[in-house]
Amino acid sequence: MHPFARVTRPKPRHLTNPTHHHENPHHKSRWAILAILGLAQLMVVLDGTIVNIALPSAQADLGFSDANRQWIITAYALAFGSLLLFGGRLSDLFGRKRVFIIGLIGFAGASALGGLAQDFTVLVTARALQGAFGALLAPAALSLLTTTFTDPNERGKAFGIYGAIAGGGGALGLLLGGVLTEYLSWRWCLWVNLLLAVPAVIFGMVLLRHARSSEKAHLDLPGVFTSVAGLLALVYGFATAQTDGWSAGITIGMLSAGVILLTLFVIIEMRVANPLLPLRVVLERNRGGSYLALALASMALFGVFLFLTYYLQTTLGYSPVTTGLAFLPMIGAIMVTATTSTAFILPRTGPRIPMTIGLALGAIGMVLLTQIGVSTPYASHVLPGLVVTGLGLGLVFAISFEVGTMGVHKSDAGVASAMVNTTGQVGGSIGTALLSTLFATAVASFLTTAADPGSQLAQAEAAVHGYSVAFWWSAVMFLVAAVACAFILTSGVPEHDPDAPGVVAA
């Protein structure tokens, strides 16, 4: 049955499949496994923002140039974004436990190497390795969550917790990065991953069960090449757009190559017998709509983390720690809606209503943030926008994670999980480049009309104007996503089909 088909009468609990708990080797340890998967997800999400706070200190310590600085972030994004689909399919074919543990150990090892780096080359290599192992870890963790929680009520609670970690981890990274950088060293922003990875590896080895895939291992090599090369070109193109401009030859060339290669990838997937990404995964309207919503929300989210961080530190003069604390209300708001949406709202309404409302709240929060000024108080001009946006993001992330993996066959769980992460990562890369360009254009335009463009006040006013423009565009992105979800997603009560995702060992 369609995973969100409308039913006239709920199926009584005693009529659900009585054997699926018995068949699930993870059932007795499911909540402990959720804690392990949560640690892994937190490690990956933290890394997206915690290094940003440490970057100035790392640059001063290692002495690399401003031109090279972006590669500390870009190296991770390139490896992570381009390899996610490949990593997801590997977990389907060779076992989720095996790929999960390898990803954890590799990510921790790369983090240790980065923390020990004495020059730029070692640090950027470590960041690329983090991205590569993260591309194994993230989809394996989400697919393990999908196949561990098969009861519809418990599944909602589990995905709510997981979505709260995904949505709030970035903001938590800003706080933790500030504390570690200010009181210890920038190197601890990398070494902290060891504190998360070691217990996750130990308990993962004990609690997770391994079983070979029922399918013979077939890798779609043409699909692997075109998807990896296409995503690599696309992410690299948007990264160069941020620094070299949209009209630069390298930007146009890489973006064009990315579009061509990904188009070729779709054609290949339509024809091969064992596709890397079976199109049935993305063409189902609820899953496809959740991927689209997550991509657009991730684009807009950088309007919060990137520009608000700069505003609080450079304009209002906040320290890194105070800046991180300023995001705590947003984390709280995300946790409130994320932990309730999948457990209580989604089973009663389907995805259309809560997802549309969540994205609309994101747009309202961005509009509230456009009212900031050079010296406006945090409580009246920043806090309301953060709380409203957080409430919306909690709905979007938790429901996208569950709906994006719901109803897939057990052999597609890894690649469906990879799609959730891929859309978020690529969306974030696009948002960073696009909003940074819009910000720079707005600042330059403001200064051309300023009476004294070189004065400190004019520079501050220009920056605030640029932030406001970025927030307006973020609001538009949220609004477009809300309208798309209203038309694409379905309403109606989800009916759980225990045979759809399959009950499998790791």
Buried (B, 14 or more C-beta within 10 A) or exposed (E): EBBBEEEEEEEEEEEBBEEBBEBBBBBEBBEEBBBBBBBBBBBBBBBBBBBBBBBEBBBEBBEBEEEBBBBBBBBBBBBBBBBBBBBBBBBBBBBBBBBBBBBBBBBBBBBBBBBEBEEBEBBBBBBBBBBBBBBBBBBBBBBBBBBBBBBBEBBBBBBBBBBBBBBBBBBBBBBBBBBBBBEEBBBBBBBBBBEBBBEBBEBBEEBBBBEEBEEEEEBBEBBBBBBBBBBBBBBBBBBBBBBEEBEBEBBBBBBEBBBBBBEBBBEBBEEBEBBBBBEEBBEBBBBBBBBBBBBBBBBBBBBBBBBBBBBBBEBBEBEBBBBBBBBBBBBBBBBBBBBBBBBBBBBEBBBBBBBBBBBBBBBBBBBBBBBBEEEBEBEEBBBBBBBBBBBBBBBBBBBBBBBBBBBBBBBBBBBBBBBBBBBBBBBBBBBBBBBBBBBBEBBEEBBEEBEEEEEEEBBBBBBBBBBBBBBBBBBBBBBBBBEBBBEBBBEBBBBBBBEBBBBBBB
